[in-house]
Amino acid sequence: MQNEELTAKLKWYEEQFRLSKHRQFGSSSEKTDSNQLELPLFNEAEIEKDPKVEEPTVETITYDRKKKRSSRQTNVESLPSETVEYRLPVEEQACSCCGGALHEMSTETRRELKVIPAEVKVVHHVRHVYACRHCERHGTETPVVTATMPSSVYPGSLASPSAMAYIMQQKYVEGLPLYRQEKQFERLGVHLSRQTLANWVVYGADTWLRPVYDRMKKHLLQQDILHADETTLQVLKEPGRSSASQSYLWLYRTGRDGPPNILYDYQQTRASKHPRRFLTGFNGYLHVDGYAGYNGLANIQLVGCWAHARRKFDEALKTLPSSSSVTSVTAKEGLDFCNRLFAIEREIKGSTPNERFKVRQERTQPVLEAFSVWLRAQSPKVLPKSALGQAIKYCRNQWERLEGFLEDGRLEIDNNRSERSIKPFVIGRKNWLFANTARGARSSAIIYSIVETAKENGLNPHRYLTYLLEVLPNMDLTKESNLDLILPWSPELPEICHVPNQNT
């Protein structure tokens, strides 16, 4: 009996070792037949360069009919442009043959993309004050009239809306920590400490962006299909907690219908009370992974994630030694069931909800029934703690959730939508590693919510943040109708906030 336990434990450690090696050195793709090695490289430029790749060209379509643009053509018609003309000096406009005057016969045009690096300048806001000379001389009182001037985004500070937006965009979109931005500003001739930059970010988020965040949350809770996920965040200075404690950033977002709306919520723990509090008032379907913290949410039906289920069979297959033929076949069978489900979803990706519902009832339901029978048959045949055993156990425990997407054609087979939305934060975290205070973490959650929602709604994050920080200090924030006009999906946003359309 003891030998069997030791053998099982040894096999488990061997599986974990092989999986760890694959995660470190193998392909990051979960495609069944992928052999690519996708590791970030320092010499990316040398690796990626290819002299055989043709340079993109610019084509101006001047006739009415639509013409398909090739992959080499880049549409830059919507970008700002300037023209530099080159002419012969007057004294050289003479024919070298007869000496007659030259006339302009034609022109030759070359196009280039010009990149203008960031620059900093000081803007002096001078407000003029007016008085009546007649009243000054003859009257007892002199009326004084002062010209209107926009309110400051941060009174008593050098911060402007564009500067504050730039710092936010660099940190939360480009992943550039404040200490690197401090050095960047120094190279531009401006000495701003990272503490100053942090003050601007936190003040802007807490004072101006929070009302937008709160309004976005009200719209989010009015939906009937949402996605949720969570990831870790280290906060150094939290009262009563060590600096090594793990906190969490929770993500909630809309599904495939309606404008994208993405919200992050900072909390100290992964306890179920946090989604219960955040989702108060929400009634509908919630796409989640297998985490038990979402269980028991009132008026909410959980929908499982087949991407997680498939990943476990994929990992089980990767952990097996080449000599394990029987177990390998079993793992491939489980993976094949998952692949069949995803193949159907790819076929109906562009269908209407009603069409998806019908296809799932006709084609997906039989696959799920066969998979359920297979899981029950394989469960007693595998070691419970092995990777394959854990994959089978996950599917059986999550089966009610995993079948949930059959109920409504608007539902999705996986929770990849929320995983994609939380990925920018995970990538940014690799650069700045941790938050200093809980207040800073909450401010970061607000800014991430604004910029990620802006990106998915086709907005330029920096220009949209600049626009918000210009109008919010001069707006009545108590009126929700005012806030609705500046939300990321509002049709009232100025064109400057939008990314130029590359398909026109």
C-alpha positions, 0 to 999 in steps of 0.5 A: 500500500505504501509503495503504491502511494509513493509510486503515485506521488512520484508520477505526480511529481514527474508530471509537474516537472514535465509541465513546468519544463513545457511552460518554461521552454515550450510553445505558449499556444494551446493549439493542438498541432502548434510547434512554434516557440513564442518567447520574447527575445532581446534581439527581436529586431534581428530575428524579425527582420526580413529583406524580402518583405515588401514595404507598405504602399499608400493608395488613394482611391479616387473613384466611387466603386470600392476596391479591395486593399492588399496587405501591402497598402496602408491607409494614411488618408485620415492622418494629418499631413504636410507637403514639402515642395522642391523647386528649381531656383529661378536662376536655374530655370533655363534650358541647358540646350537653347537657354529658353525658360523652363516651365513646370511639366509635372511633379513627382511625389514621395510619401513618408511617415513622420514621427513627432516625439513627445515635447513639453511646453509651458502654456500661460493662461492669462485671464483679462479683467475689464473695468469701465473708465467712465465709472472709474472717473465719475461713478461711486462704484466701478463694475469689474468684468473678468473673462471666463477661463477653464477650470484647472484640472489640478489647482495649484499645480503645473498639471494640464489635462494633456500632461496628466493624460500622457502620464496615465497613458504611458503607465496604463497603456504602454506599461511604463513605470513612473520612475522611467517616465521621470527619466524621460521627462528629464531628457526633455528638460523637465524635472518632475519627481515620480512622487509628483507624477504619482500625485497627478495620477491619483488626483486625476483618477479620484477627482475626475475619472471616478464619476465616469467609472461609477456611471459605467458601473451602473450601465454594466449592472443593467446588462443580463450577460457579463464576464468575470475574472480576477488576478493577483496584485501586490500592494506594499503599504496596506494597514495591518498587512505585510508588504508580501501579502497578495491582493486582487484585481477583479474584472467585470465586463460585458459580453458580445452584445452592446458596446464594450464596458470593462471595469476593474475592482481592487480588493484585498482578498479573493473572498466571495463577498467582493463579487457579491457586493460589486454585482449587487443589482445584476440579474442574469448570466455570468461567465466565469472559470471554475473558482468557487468564489462565484458560487451562491451569487443571488439572481445570477446563473454561472456559465463555465469556461470550456477553454479552462476544461480544454487546457487541462486536457492539453496540459495532461497530454503534455505531462505524459512521458512518451512511453505512456501510450494508453493514458496518452490515448485517453487524454487525446480523446478528452482533448478531441471532445473539446476540439469538436465543441470549439469547431462548431463554435467557429462555424457559427461565429457570425450567426445570429443568437437564434441561429447559434441556439438552434445549431447548439441544440442540434449538434453541440448537445449530442457531443456534450452527452457523449462527453459526459458518458465518457467522463463517467467511464474514465473517472475510475480508471485514472489516478485522481491526483494525476493531471488527467485525473484532475482534468476529468474531475474538473469537467465533472464538477463543473458540468452544470456550468459548462452546459450553461452556454446552451441556454442562450445563443448570446452566451459564449463557450468560454470566458476568454473575453475576460481573460483578454481584458485582464491581460493588459494589466498582467503585462503591465504588472511585469513592468511596475510589479506592485502598487505602493498603497491601497489608494493607488491600487484603487486609482489604478483600477479606475484608470485601467477601466477607462483606458481598456473600455476606450480601446475596445470602443475604438478610441485613442486612450490619450486623446480620450483621457485628455478630453475627459480631463478638459471637460470634467472640471467644467461640468456638473457631475451630479447630472448623469445625463452629462456623464452619459455624453462622454462615456467611451461608447457615446456617439457625442464624443468628438472625432479627435477621440477616435482612432482613424478608421483604417478601413475607409 
